[in-house]
Structures are given as structure tokens and as C-alpha cells.
Amino acid sequence: MARMCIVTNNPLVAERLSPKWEVDYRKVGYTELLEWVRDFIQEGAVLLSHPLAGSVKPGETPYRSVLVQMPGSRAASGSGSANVDPQSLRLIEAAIQTAQKFTQRTGEFRPESIEDFQLVDLTLISSALDSVI
């Protein structure tokens, strides 16, 4: 059976949404987060939210949260090989390429801006959750 999971590098998303939702949080950079989502897709996950949702460009924020539908257990599928969703893979690959074009400003953000970036990302992923439930 498949399940929804929020993949995030935003500690505010992990704090606020983990009581109700499955949240997979890691302290990684923006591009690394997208690559991590790609790994899930290659294991059979499907994107439920766009990896570049919102009008905040990569490089303008250190945070990103992506909603994915995780596959059931590999043991249940028999062969252990994943069915890769081609559209999800195309979207995440394009998002990674886009993110790599932007200079990552990690460490350059003012501390008072960090909370704002976290809140914007929380709002975007909350909206995505509202649209799938």
C-alpha cells in the first residue's frame, strides 16, 4: 500500500507537520534535497507536488519541501524492482537542472530571513496537502 510523505530540509515543516503527516527530514541543501527526492522516485515514488512550487527561485531560499507518494514495500512487489513514474522523473530531473543554474546562497541568508523562508515553504507544502486530501 502506498503512503504520502513530505520530503523536506525545513525544520519548521518537520516540527509542525510531523504529528499529522509522515515527514522525512534531513539537514541538506536545496539541490541535495531534490536529488534525494529523485532517489525516492527511482525507487518508485510519485511526485504529488511540483518540486519547484511557488515563485521562490532556487538560490533565493535554502528550504524546499516536496510531497511524494511512496511505493509499497519492495517485498510485496515480488521482484524488488521499482516501477519508475516517467513524468515524476522528468519533473525532478528538470528541477535539479534548474536549481544547479542558480548560485546557492547557503550561509549568506540573514538570520532574521530564515524564519520567513521556513514559513513560506511551510505555506506552500500545506497548500499542496490541502489539494490532495
C-alpha positions in Angstrom: 0.0 0.0 0.0 1.3 3.4 -0.9 1.6 6.3 1.5 2.2 10.1 1.3 5.4 11.5 2.6 6.7 15.1 2.9 10.4 15.2 2.0 11.9 18.3 3.4 15.0 20.1 4.6 12.8 22.6 6.5 12.9 22.1 10.3 9.6 24.1 10.7 7.8 21.7 8.3 9.2 18.8 10.3 8.1 20.3 13.6 4.6 21.5 12.5 3.5 18.7 10.2 5.1 15.5 11.6 2.4 15.0 14.2 -0.2 14.5 11.5 1.9 13.6 8.4 4.8 11.3 7.6 7.8 13.7 7.2 11.3 12.7 6.1 13.5 15.5 7.2 17.2 15.8 6.6 19.5 18.8 7.0 20.7 19.1 3.4 21.0 21.9 0.9 18.3 22.7 -1.7 19.8 20.8 -4.6 20.7 17.9 -2.4 17.0 17.7 -1.3 15.9 17.5 -4.9 18.5 14.7 -5.6 17.2 12.9 -2.5 13.6 13.2 -3.9 15.0 11.8 -7.2 16.3 8.8 -5.3 12.8 8.1 -4.0 11.3 8.5 -7.4 13.9 6.0 -8.8 12.6 3.6 -6.1 9.0 4.0 -7.3 7.8 7.2 -5.5 5.5 9.6 -7.4 5.5 13.4 -7.2 2.3 14.8 -5.7 3.6 18.4 -5.6 5.8 20.2 -8.0 9.5 20.3 -6.9 9.7 24.0 -7.8 6.3 25.1 -6.5 5.8 28.8 -5.7 7.5 31.8 -7.1 10.7 31.5 -4.9 13.6 30.6 -7.2 16.2 28.1 -6.2 19.1 30.1 -4.7 16.7 32.5 -3.1 15.8 30.2 -0.3 17.6 27.4 1.5 14.3 25.4 2.0 12.2 23.1 -0.1 9.5 20.5 0.8 8.1 18.1 -1.7 5.1 15.8 -1.3 5.5 12.3 -2.7 3.5 9.1 -2.8 5.9 6.4 -1.6 5.6 3.0 -3.0 4.5 -0.1 -1.0 7.2 -2.4 0.4 9.5 -4.0 -2.1 8.9 -7.4 -0.7 5.2 -7.1 -1.7 6.2 -6.4 -5.3 8.0 -9.6 -5.6 11.0 -8.8 -7.9 12.3 -5.9 -5.8 12.5 -3.7 -8.9 10.6 -0.4 -8.8 8.2 1.0 -11.4 9.6 4.5 -12.1 7.0 7.1 -13.0 8.4 8.8 -16.1 6.6 12.1 -15.5 7.9 12.4 -11.9 11.4 11.5 -13.1 11.3 14.2 -15.9 10.0 16.8 -13.4 12.6 16.1 -10.7 15.4 16.0 -13.3 14.4 19.3 -14.7 14.1 20.8 -11.2 17.6 19.6 -10.4 19.0 21.2 -13.6 17.2 24.4 -12.8 18.5 24.5 -9.3 22.0 23.9 -10.5 21.8 27.0 -12.7 21.3 29.2 -9.6 24.0 30.2 -7.2 23.2 28.6 -3.9 23.5 31.3 -1.2 23.5 29.0 1.8 25.2 30.7 4.6 24.6 34.2 3.1 21.0 34.5 4.3 20.4 36.9 7.2 19.3 35.0 10.4 16.1 37.1 10.5 15.2 35.9 7.0 15.5 32.2 7.8 12.2 32.1 9.7 10.4 33.8 6.8 11.9 31.3 4.3 10.7 28.4 6.5 7.2 29.9 6.8 6.9 30.4 3.0 7.9 26.8 2.4 5.5 25.6 5.1 2.7 27.5 3.5 3.5 26.0 0.1 3.5 22.4 1.3 0.4 23.0 3.4 -1.4 24.1 0.3 -0.2 21.0 -1.6 -1.5 18.9 1.2 -4.9 20.6 1.1 -5.2 19.9 -2.6 -4.5 16.1 -2.3 -6.7 15.3 0.7 
